[in-house]
């Protein structure tokens, strides 16, 4: 987790994926707490990502565990939202900050399909619940324009950058993040993804 926390020092936040096994690990809280303390990174700059499938297995247990994680001050994100387990109803129960919308729905906004309608509905509900949204799989400027028009907060995809190793993130942020921050659109789109 050390490399990811170093990358968090230069961008808006860094995300770390957690597996179902890791989420259930009794030592997870201590590992994250120790990592944050040793690195000196503001906990708000760390987002822990879980997939819908991890949550759906046992919603009550997931809610309890996520509340414990959030007590450390970190953000919690649902990754790949819209991939088959989606339930807008359980979103209000989950202590999450960020909703990462699956690339299949982003692809749908280009075609005007049912996915586009789902994307609009998800973004509307997320806004009502005060969740930040990240659209995954952005491939072109038209995607960016559409997503800004739908009030999506952030995005990631090959349009901005191929995945890069953590040591390259500061240079990427220095060259691309100011563009997003000064864009005339009220909704910035993130410009990098670290792997």
N, C-alpha and C positions, 0 to 999 in steps of 0.2 A: 504494500500500500504506500510505501515511502515515495516512489517515483510519481505516483498519482498525486500525492499531496504536494510535492514540489511543483507540479504543473498547475495546481490550484493557486499558487502564489501569483500567477500572471493573468489568469482569465477570470471570467465571472464566477465560474465554479467548475469543479471536475467531478465526473461521475464514476462510481465504482459499482460494477455489477455484483450482486449477491445471489448465490444459488440457494435453492431450497435447503440444502444441507447446511450452508453457512448461516442462513437465517435462524435455523434451529439450534445452532452451536451455542452452548451456554457460555463459552469464552469470547464470543463475538463482541460483546459490549466492552469488555476489558481491552481487547485488541484495538478496537477503534478509538477508545478513550486514550490509551497509551500512545497510539500513533499521532493523534491530534496534539496531545501534550508535548511529545518529543519534537514534532515538526514546527509547532508554534502557529500552524495555520488556523485561521478563524473557522470554527465548525460550520458556519453558514456557507463556506466555500466548498464544502464536501456534500455531494448528493449520492445517496446510496440507492441503487436501482434494483428493483425486483420485478419479475414478470407477473402478469395476471395469473398465470397458472400456479405460481407459488401461493398467491393470496387465496385463490378460489378453493384450494384444498381444505383449508380450515380458516374461514374468515375471522372468527372470534380470536383464535390464537394469533393470527397475523396482526390484528388490530392491537393486541396486547404487546406483541414484540416490537411493532413499529412505534408505538408510543414510548417504549423504553429507549429505542434508538434515538427518537426525536428529543428525548430528555437530555441527550448529549449536545444538542444544538445543531445537529446536522439536518440536511434536507432529505426527504424521501421522495423517490420518483417511481411511478409505475411505468415500466418499459414495454414497448410493443403493444400498446393499447389498441384494441380493435382486431386482434388476431384469432378470435373465436370464442374466448371466454368472457368477452366484454359484458359488463353490466353497469350501466350508468347509475343504477340504484345503490350499489355497494360503494361507489365513490364517496358518497357523503359520509359513510361510516369510517372510511380509512383515513388515518392521519398522514396524508400525503401532501406534498407541496407542488409536485411537478407531474404532468401527464405527458408521456412521450408517445406520440401517435404513430402507429405502424406505417411503414413505407407503402403498403398496399393501398391504404386510404389516400395517401398523398398522390400516388400514381393515378388514382381515380378522379382527382380534381381536374386532370388534363382532359379526361374523356367526357365529363359531364354525366357520369354514371351514378348508380346508387351509392357508390363509395363517396362521391362528392357530397351527396345529401347527408350521409353518415358523418363525414368530416365536419360539415357545418353544425350538425347537432352536437357532436362531441365538443367542438370548440365553444359553442354556446353554453353548454352545461358546465364545462371547465371554468369559463369566465364567471358564471353564476356562483360557483363554489370557490372562487378566488384561487384557482390553481394556475400556475404557469404552464404553458404548453410548448412542446417542442415537436415539430414535424420532422420525421425521419425520411431519408431518401430523396432529398431535393436534388433534382437533376438539371434544372435550368432556371433562367431568369423568369420565365412565365410562372413557374411554381412559386417563386419568391413573391411575385406580384399578386398571385391568387391568394396565397397564405396571408400576406399583409392585409389584403382586402377582407379576409375572414378574421382578422385580429389575432392571428397566431403570434405568440410571443417570440419564439426562437425556432431555428431550424438547423438541420445538419444534413450533409449529403455530399456527393461527389461534385456538385456545382461549386462548393466552397473549397473542398480539399479532399484528397484521398486520406485515409487514416494515416497518422504520423506517430512516430515514437515520442514519448514525453519530452526528451531533451529538445526537440524541434518546436515545441509549442510556443515558447516565448517569442521566437522570431515570427512565427505565423500570426500570433496575436498582434505583435507590433506592426505588421504590414497590413493585416486585414481587419482587425477589430475596430480601429478608428473609423474605417469606412462605414461599418454598420452603425456605429454610435453617432455619426454625423449625418446619416442618410436623412432625407427630408421626410421619409415615412415615419409615423409615430411608433411603429413596431419594429424594433431591431431584429435582425436574423443573425444568429451566431455564425461565426465563420471558421470554426475548426472543430476537430474531434481528435482526441488523443487516444492511442491504443496502448 
